[in-house]
Amino acid sequence: MFSVVYISSRDMDEARRIAGTLVREKLVACANCWPIVSVFSWEGAIEEGSEAATICKTRTGLVPDVIRRVKELHSYEVPCITSWKIDEGSADYLSWVQKETR
């Protein structure tokens, strides 16, 4: 079974650093990063700011390890790290995800 992990980071540099580490360590097969604008509530105030989003593809069994590693690498006190299972996908692509993760 496979999952997608979504992470938001303070900027593209941090997103790339986290993504690169996850791929090098074979926790994820692939990570896509792009700039976003986030609106959120933090400590009683509504905040808005530029961030970077990352979507990672991995095996479901590795998600707890991905979450642990992202927390070690991330600059935020409470980083956004969520995941959801992939119900369907290209068999060739998912086979590649299997091969590229530990």
PEDA-V864054 format. One line per field, one symbol per residue. ss: DSSP state (h for helix, s for strand, l for the rest). burial: + if it has 9 or more other ideal C-beta (glycine too) atoms within 8 Angstrom, else -. A space follows every 10 residues. Layout:
ss: ???
burial: ???
//
This chain:
ss: lssssssssl lhhhhhhhhh hhhhllllls ssssssssss ssllssssss sssssssssh hhhhhhhhhh hhhlllllll ssssslllll hhhhhhhhhh ll
burial: -++++++++- ++-+++++++ +++---++++ +-+--+-+-- ------+--- ++++++++++ -++--++-++ +--+----+- +-+--+---- ---+-+++-- +-
//
